[in-house]
Amino acid sequence: MRILVVEDERDLNLLICKVLTKAGYTVDGCYDGEEAELHLLGAEYDGVLLDVMMPKKDGYTLIQEVRAKGIDTPVLFLTARDSVADRVKGLDLGADDYLVKPFDFDELLARLRAMTRKHAGQRTNQFAAGDLVLDVERRQVLRGGVEITLLPKEFSILEYLLRNKGRVLSREQIEDRIWNYEFTGSSNNVDGYMSRLRKKIDGDREQKLIHTVKGAGWVIREPQKEGGA
């Protein structure tokens, strides 16, 4: 999943980005509200970690404006302002959760998982298709009960496909979601990753889960039951 970190304390911003990247997220970081707004208008994110007190545009103003523009990306406020009134204000303006500094990174990751899970209409951290199961929290993939070892980007692509099961995802959509703004490689990278991912997930198995839609992209489909059309 792709996360935007908006925090004007640069050391903390870099630390959060590092922790999220290690946890398997694709991360963009920025340091003020105006820059954050440009990011949100220019790319699709699965979640935002948003500081309240920032230069140029504070977090309260930012969330109010992006919600008015129809952007419903889940937002978790990170702030030293811990009064009930501050928390209520943030939630009423459209935030999904609130975490007071200083915070524990395990709690931050758990809240982020819960927030994005709720937004996706999921109750668990697992996504499945047929006998394929992906566990986000454990970073584990099983097919028929057998664990499959994936590279971080392969895992992220598979997670994105499973979160959008039945929906065809284009090369551009995958690239935009899985790679951040610092990515300067060729979109052929997506083709290479998809080729390796299909070999690991489907390989010589009779029942294929990842399908190529010529000229459009890739899709994960549930296997048809016996006797189905």
N, C-alpha and C positions, 0 to 999 in steps of 0.2 A: 504494500500500500504506500501511497505517496503522502507525506506529511509536510506541512509548512510550519516552521518554527519562527515565531515573531517575538524577539527578545532583544532589547537594546544593550544589555550587559553582554559584551562580546564574548568574554570568557565563558559565561554561563550558556550563551547561545551555542558556541562551539562544542561545549561539553554535552549539551542535550542532543545536538546533531550527531555527535559521536556515539552516544548511547543508543539512539534510535537506529542508526545505521548498523551498529553491531547486532541489534535485535531484528534486523532484516528489513527495515523500512527504507524506502527511497525518500530522501530528505532535502528540502530547500530551506535555507535560513535567510532571514532579513532582519533589519535593525530598527525600522520605524514604520509607522502606520501607513504612510503613503506608499512605500515600497511594497508593503504587504498587500495593499489593495490592488496594485498592479499585478502581483503574483496571482491573486485570487480571480482577477478578471481574465488572466491570460492562460490559466491552466486549471485542470480539474484535480482537486485534492480529496483525500479520504478523511482528513482531519487537520485541524489547526490548533497549535499550542500558542496561546496569545497572551502576552504581557498586557497589563492595564496601563501603566504609566510609561508612555513612550513619546519620543519627539515627533513633531510634525502632525501626528494624529493619534490620539489615545485609543486604547482598546475598546472602550465603551462606544466612542464615536464610530470606529471602524466597523464593529459588529452591527451597529444600528444601520449603517449605510449599506453594507453588503446584504443584510437581510432584506432591506427595502428593494434591492435589485434582484431579489429572487434566488440568491446564493444560499443554499441550505447546508453547506458543508459543516459537519460537527465541529464545535469550538470548545476547547478546554482552556479556561482562564488560568494563567499562572501569575500570582501576584502576592506582594507582601501585605496588601490591604486585607485584613482578616475580619473586619466588622461584619455583623449580620446584614447591615444596610448595604454594604458594598457587594456582598454575595447576592443578595436579593436583586440589586440593581442589575448586576451582570446577567443573572439568569432570566430576569424579566425582559432584557434587551435581546435575548436570543441565544445565550451561551447554553451549552449542554452540561457542563460540569465546571467545577471550581477547585483549584488546588493552591494552598497557601505555601509560600516560600518561608523557610527552606523546606524542601520535600525530599522524600526517599524515592530514588529512581525506580525501585520495584513497584511502588505504589503508582508512580506516574505511568509506567508501562501497563499496569493492570487497569487503570482508569481509561487509558487510551484504547485498550482492547475492548473494554466494556462499552465505551462511547461509540466506537465504530461498529461494534457488533449490534448494538441497539439500532443504529442508523440503517444497517443493512437488513434489519428484521430478523437477526439471528439470536438464539439464546445460548449458543455454545461457541467455542473457538474452533469447531471442526466444520469442514466443508467436504461433501462427498458426491461422487457420481459412480453408480454401480458399486464395484468392490474397491474403488479408489477412495482413500480417506486422507485428508490433509489436516493436520493439527497445527494451528497458528502458534499457540503458546509453546508447544514442545518442539516446534520446527521439525515436524516429523511427517513423512509421507509413507503410506502403506498401500499396497495393491494386493488384494487377496490375502491380507495378513502379513505379507512379506515387506520389510522396510526397503525403500528405495532411496539411495543417497543422491541428493541434488545439490548443485552449486547454488549460492545465494540468489543469483538472478533467475535461475531456473525455478527455484522455489517461488519467487515473487511472481513470475509469469504464470505458473500453475495456479497460484492463489487467485490471481486476477481472473483467469479463465473460469475457475470454479465459482468465484463470487458472481460471475456473469453467465452461469451455466445456461446453455441454450441460445445465447446471444453471440453473433459473429463479431469478433473484435479485429479491427484492421491493424496492419503493421504500425501505422501512425498512432493509433490509440495505445497500443502496447508500449511503444517507445516513449510516448508522453507520460504514461503512468509509471513505468518502471525505471526510467532514467531521469535524473534531475537536470537542472539548467546547465550544469557544468559539463554534461556529456557532449563530446565533439566528434564521436565516431560516426560511422555510416549506418543507415537503417538496415543494411545487410546483416548487421549484428543480430537483429531480431530473427531473421531467417535462420541464421546459424544456431541460435539458442533454441528455436522452435524445433529444428531438425533433431538436435540432441535430446531435447525434452521428450519428443515423440518416441524416440528409440528407447528411452528409459521407462516411460509410462506404458507404452503399447508394445513396442518391440515385436516379437513374433506371436503375441497373443492373438487369438482368433477374434476376441471382442475388442474393437478399437473404441477409444473414448475421445481422443483428440482428432478432429477432422479439419481438413483444409477446404475452404470454400474459394474456388478459383476466382482470382481478381478481387476478392473481398477480405479474406483473412482467415482466422481460425476460430473454432468453436468446440466446446466440450458438450457432448450430448449423452444423456442417459442411454444405456444399452436397451435395445428393444426386447421386450419379453417374448418368450416363445409363443408363436401363434399370432404375434402382432403384425401390423401392416408394414 
